[in-house]
Amino acid sequence: MKHLNLSHNLAFFVILLTFTGCKDYLGEETDLDFIEPPEFEQRDVAYVPILPEITGFVQPVKIIAGFDELLYVVDAGTEEIVAMDQSGRIIGSKRIPGVTAIAQDRRLNIIALGKKDTAIQDVNYTLPCIYRLNLNAGGRYGIQNAEIVKETVHPFYYKSGFSAGDASGIELTGVAVGAGNNYYISRTGPKNNNEITVLPPDQSVLSFDADDNYITPISVLTSQGSFRTYFKEPAAITSLMTPPQIEAVPTRDFMVVSAAPDEPVKFRQIQFREDPNGISYVPVIFAQNTDRAEGFITETGKFGTPADVALSGDGSDLIFIIDSERDSLYQFTVEGYEGIRPPPGSNETKNIRASFGGTGSNPTEFRNPQGVAYANRILYVADTGNGRVLRFKLTLDFD
């Protein structure tokens, strides 16, 4: 056995000597200098306009992305809800008196906020009204075939009587649909001193069920106590249920922007909580970490007069706020940091600012913009003063 092992070792040594004795048996070392290392070309992070502009509107004040994959524009100048596809092609329209804001629930009904002429004790009043539109009336789907199936006139959703003060200065400013097709309506009024009364505060967010029955004004629980008068001049509201979410998001959380000139923080996210002690609504606290971004959604003095707020529902987790006073569009992550997370390969460590705007008629400028929506990686702005709808796409979203 020892002789056999010695023979094997000797053979291996001879083979090894043969290989090492032959110069360059495996070839010389390859020179790789001719290969140029790839260079990362950092694309500017910005929202760029998609042309042409969508024109033909008189006074577009709101735009939403529907669960039916259509877009709906509120034209206050013609008192119409205009439906269009995502290419901007107009499909049809429906007139709603005094319409200013809309939302679509998962039954594909439209909830519209408008006005209604109402005679009370031989006196004519023009009162805020909640309209419910069935888009499938007569078996033919579409806004042009929509039927008004219910009208809820202020103040008769919460009381049966009426006083002249009920017609003084009350406005329904926004509507957002939550879980179970329940919805919220933001409301403003001439005063805000109803903390201890049973009536809903003039400036408040009101809760309705899926059948348009009024439930309650939202009281917000803070570290200082519970407040029915938490909201100051709420200008718009959105929920966390946003197209194209396939499954219904079981949440009743919502976001509100304030138009109050003396309110230092004009964005609030409210979280719905339910536990053995009951139901409560609490404000979401956003961090302001300067290692993550230069701007923040709850930064003091961040906005002039925010007119609308929208949330992306495609997993990109972006919040958009349109500011009518500053003619600007602000974009944040859902953590409240302004800008876009740096793309792979970027040298940036903080969010890259993508907010833009300015007063004018160029494709990236606005005049008194009032509405914002997001669908299929495209951002839409109702540019009210210029009578148009603008479309934008993030440079990182181009193929």
N, C-alpha and C positions, 0 to 999 in steps of 0.2 A: 504494500500500500504506500509506503514511503517513497519507493522508486517511481510509482505511478504519479504521485503528487509532484515530485521533482521534475518529471518529464513535462507535465502540464505547465509548470512555472517557467521552465526553460523555453518552451514554445511561445508563451506569452511575451517573454523578454525579447525574443528574436523579432517577433512581429512589431513590438513597440519600437525597437531599435531601427527597424526598417522604415517605419513611418517618420520617426524623428530624424532619421538620417537623410531622408529625401527633402531637399530644400523646397520650401513653398508647396508641400504636398497638398495642403488644403487651400492654396491660393494666398495671395498677398491681402493685407487688410484693405477692405473696400473704402474708398474715399467718398464720404457722403456730403461733401461740401456743395455738390451740384444741386442738392435738394434745398429749396427755399422754405424756411419754416413759415407756416400760415400766420397771417397777421389778422388779429381781431379788429374788424371795422365796426366801431361803436356807432350804432344808429341813434340819431337824435330822438329823444323821447318827447313826443308832442302830439297833440290832436291836430290833424290836418283836415281841411275841408274837402268834402266830396261834392263835386259839381255835377249838374247844375243845382242852383238853389231851387227850393220848392216855393213857388210864388202863387199868386192868385187869391191870397187871403187879405182881409181888410184889417183885422185886429186879432191875430192869433195869440191867445193868452195862456193856453194850457195844451199839453200834448202828453198822451199816455201810450204805453205799449200794452196791447190787449192780450189776454190768454188765448184769443183766436188767431194770434200771429198777425193781426192788423194793427195799424196805428190810428189813433183818434185825436183830432185837433179840435179844440174849442175856439171858434171864431166869434169873439164878442161883438165884432162889428156887424156881423150878419145874424147873430144869435143862432148859430148852427153848430152842430157836431158833425165834423167832416171825417169820413173814413178813407184811409188810403193804405195801399200795400207798402211793403218796405222799400220798394223802388221809388216811392213818391207818387205813384199813379192814383188819382182820385177815383174812389169807387162809388161813393154816394154821400148823402148828407141828411140830417134831420134837424128841423128847427125846434128849439126849446127856448121859451121866452126868458131873456136875461141870463142865459147860461154862462157860468164862469169856471166851473170845475167839474170833473167827471172821474169815475173809477169803474172798473169792470170786475164782477165777481166770477166765481168758477162755474156759475150757471150760464155765463156769458151774457148776463143782464148788464145794462149800463145804469149806474146811479149818477144822476146829474143834479147839480145845484144851480137853481135858476130863480126866477121870480114868477109870481102869479097874481093877477089882478083879482081881488076878493072884495065883495060887498059885505060889510058888516054894519047892521043897523042903519041901512040906507046911506052908508058912507063907503066910498071906494078906497081901498088901500092896495098898494103893490107890496106884497109880502114875500120874504124868502120862501122857497119851496124846494122840497126834495122830490125829484122825479125818478121813477123806476121805468126803464125801457126794456121791453122784451124784443130782442133782435130777431126772433124766430116766429114772428106773428104770421099766421096763415101758412106756415110751413115753408116760407121762403126767408132764408137767413140773410141779414144785412141791415145796415143802418138805414138804408132807404126804405125798408119795409118795417122799421121799428114801430112798435105800438106802446104808448104810454099806458101802463097798467096800474100805476098808483101814483098819487100826488099827496105829499105830506106837507101841509102848509104851516109855517111858523105863526104862532106859538102852539098850535094845536097838537103837536106831538107830545107835549108834557102837561097841558092843561086844557080845559074846555072853555074857559072864559077868555075875554079879550079886553085889553085896555089900550088907549092911544099910545102909551109908551112902548107897547110891543111892536109898533111899526117905526120906532125911532132909532135909527142908526145900527140896527142889528144886521150883520152880514154873515152868511155861511161861506167860509173861505176855502175849505178843502175837504176832501173825502178820501178815505183809504180803507180797503177791505182786509180783514184779518181772518183768523181761523173760523171755519164753519160758516163762512160768508157773513159773519158779523162785520159791522163796519163802524168807523169813527168819522165824526165830522168836526172840523175846527170852526170856531165861531168867534166873532169879535163884536164889540158893542161900545157904547159911549162911556161906560164906567166899568169898574171892576171891584165892587164893594159888597159882593154877595157871599162872603165867607160863612156867615152864620145863618143865612136864610135857606129855605127848602128849595127855592127856585134855582135853576142852573145859572152859574155865573155868566155875565155877558161875554167875558173873554175866557174861553174854555174849550175843552175837547169833550164832545158828547159821544156816548156809546149807544149803538142801535143793534138789534138782533137782525137775523137774516130776513125777517118779514117786515122790516121797517118799523118795528116797535121800539120806542125810546126806552133805554134802560136807566142810564145815570150819567151825570157829568163825572169825568175822571178826577179823582182826588189822588194827588201824588204824595207818597210817604217819603220824607227826607229825615235827616238826623235832627232837624228842628221840629218835626211833627208832620201831620198830614194837612195838605193844603188843597182846597177846592179852587183857589185862585192862583194856581201855580203858573199857568200859561199867560203870557203877556202878548197881546195882539198876534195870535197865531196866524201866519199868512198861508201856510200850506202844510200838508201832512202826508206821509207815506207809511205803508206797513212793510214788514219783511217778507210778505208774500208777493213775489214779483216774477213775471214771465222771464224765462221759459221754464220755470220749475214744473217738472212733470208731476211730482207728488206734492200734495198740499202740505205746506209747512205748518205744523201745529203750533203756531205762535200768535199771540195777540200783542206783541211788541210793536211799537211805532216810533216814528221820527217826526219832529215838528221844527219848523223854522219860525222865528219871531220877527215881525216888522217894527217892533217897539223901538223908537229912536234912542231911548235911555236904557235899553237892556244891553248890558255889556257882553253877555254870551247869548248868541241868537240861534244856536242849534241845541236841541235836546233829544236824546233817545230815552224812551220810557220802556221799562221791562215789566211784563205782566208776570205776577207770581201767584201761585195758588198752593196753599199748604193747609194743615189741619186748623190753623187759626183763621183761615179765610183767604180772601183775595186782596191783593195789594198791587199798586203800581209804583215802581221806584225808578229814579233816574240812574242811567248808566254813567259811571265815572270813567272818563278817558284820561289816559296818561299823556304827559307832555315831555317825552324823552328827546332831548336835543341830539342824542346820538343816533336817533332814528330818522328825524326829519327837521326841517327848518320851520314848518308851519303846522298848525293844529286846528281841528274843527271846533274845539271849545276855547280857542284862544280869545282873550278879551279884545274887542274891537276888530275882529277878523272880517266881519261883513258890514256893509252899509245897510241895505234893505233887501234881505234875501226874499225872493218871491216864490221859489219852488225848490223841492228836494226830491231826488230819485235815487233808487238803489239798483245796482246791477244784480240780476238773478241767475247769472250763468256760472257762478263760482269764481268770478274775478274779484268779487267782494269790494266793489267800489261804491262810493257815495258821491253824488253830484249835487251841487247847490248853485242855482243861478241867482245873481245879485242884480236887481233892476236899477239900483242907485249907481253902482260902479260899472254897469254894463260888462259884467265879467262872469265867467264860469269857473267855479272852483271844484277840484277833484281831490278826494281823500280815500284812504283805505278804510275798511270797517273798524280798524283800531283807532281811527281818528287822526291818522298822520297824513299830511298833505303830500300829494305826489304819488309816483309809481315806484314800486320796489325795483332796485337796480336789476337789469337783465343779466343773465349769465355771462361772465367774461368782462363785465364792466369794472372799472376801477373805482366807481362810486361806492360809498359805504352807506350813505343816507338815501332816503327816498328822493327821486328826481322830480322836481316840480313840473306839473303839466297844466296847471291852471292858466287861463288865457282870457283875452278880451280887450276891451277898449271901445270908446264911443265912435261910431261911424257906420259905414255901409259896406265895407270890405268883407270878404268871406270869413274873416276871423274877428270881426267887430260886431257890436250890437247897439241897438237903441231901445232902452227900456224892455229888456227881455223878461218874460214872465213865466215861461214853462220849460221843463227839461225832462227828457225820457231817454231810455237806453234799451236797445233791442238788437240781438244778433251782432254784438261787438260794434254797433254803430250808435253814436250819441246824437240825439236830436234836441234842438233848441227852438222854442217858439220866440222868434225875434219880433216882438210886438210892434215896436216903433217903425220897423222897416217892412212890416206886413209880409213876412216870409218865415219859412221853416228851414233851418240850416242843419246840415248833417256833417259829422266829423268821425274820423277813425283814428285810433291810436297807431302811431307808426310801428309799434311792436306787433300789431295785429295784422299787418300786411303780409301776405304769403311771398 
